[in-house]
Amino acid sequence: QVQLVQSGGGLMQLGGSLRLSCAASGSITMFFAMAWYRQVPGEQRNLVASMSNSGITNYADSVKGRFTISRDNAKNTVYLQMNSLRPEDTAVYYCNIQGWGTGDFDAWGQGTQVTVSS
């Protein structure tokens, strides 16, 4: 079974930066896709950034130019670098990784609160 453990996040002022980490453990052979989502209470979970196994990235319009998704294959870890943070970035952030180990897996992190104050 593959588990994802998130770290990072917290409280930041307008214009600041934060980096979220998502470390995967368990039986992992490869990642097919990696993504970060965020959710505000009472709303649906929305895609923020994604990366394919070939390295192709995709970003929500609201974060383009400010957020960067990356991975460290040796550490089985995915990152979300968030710069120029805005109050509207306040949400719980979740990582999601799909891949192959002993079988296909589709795992979610536990969620990390990011709060941006003005």
N, C-alpha and C positions, 0 to 999 in steps of 0.2 A: 504494500500500500504506500502511496506517495503522499507525503505531508508537506504543506507549505507553511512557513513561519515568516510573518512580516515583522519588520522593525522600521524605525524612523517615525516621522510624523510628529505631531504636537502642535504647539501654538507658535505662530509666526506673525510678524507685522507685515503690513502692506509693502510689497516690493521685495520681500525677503526670499530666501531660498530654502528648500528642504529636499532631502533625498530619502526615498522609500526603498527598502530592500525586501526581497522575497526569496527566501532560501528554500530550496526543495531537497527533501531527503527521502530515502527509500530506494526501491528498485527502479532505477532510471537508466534507460538506454539512450533516449534522445527526446528532445522537445520538438513538437510539431509547430506549436504556436504559443506565444506568450502575450499577455495583455494585462492592462490595468483598467479597472472600472471605478466609478465613484457613485455614491448614493447619498442623497439628502433625505432626511425623515419625511415620509409621506409621498416620496417620489420613486420612480423606478431606477434601477441601477443602469448607469450609462457608461458606454465605452469611452475611455480617455485616450488610450494609446495601445497599439498592438505591434507585434513583431513576428514575422514568419520565420521558419527555420532557416530560410535563405537570407534573412536579414532585412527583408522589406518591411518598412515601418508605415504606420498609418496613425493619424492623430485627429481628434475631434477639433473642429474649427476653433473652438474657444481656447484651446491650449497650444495651437500651432505656433512655433517660434519661441515658446516659453518652456515647454516640457520636453524631455527626451527619455525615451525608453532604451535600455541597453541590457546586455547580458554578459555574464562571466561564465563561460562554459566549464572552466576548471572547478568553479565553486557551485555550479548548478544554481546560480542566483541571478535574478532579474531585478533591475533597478528602474526607478522613475525619478529622474532629476527634475525638480520643479523650481523654476526661476520666475522672478517678477510676479510673485504671488498676489492674488487679488482676493477680496472678501468672498467673491462668488466661487472661489475654489474650495471653500469650506465644505467638507463632506467626509464621509467614511470611505476610505480607499481600499479596494480589494484587488489582489493579484489573482490571475487565473493562468494556469499552464496546462496545456494538452500535450500529451506525448505518449511514449511507449516504454514499458519496462517489462514486467512479466506479462503484461497485456496493455491494451490502451488505457490511458488514464486521463481524467479531466478534473483537476484539483483546484481548490480555492483556498486562499489565505483567510486568516481569521478577521481581517479588517483592521484598519488603522485610522484613527481620527486625525484629520488635518483641519486646523482652525486658523483662519487668517483674519486678523483684526485691522481695522482701519484707524 
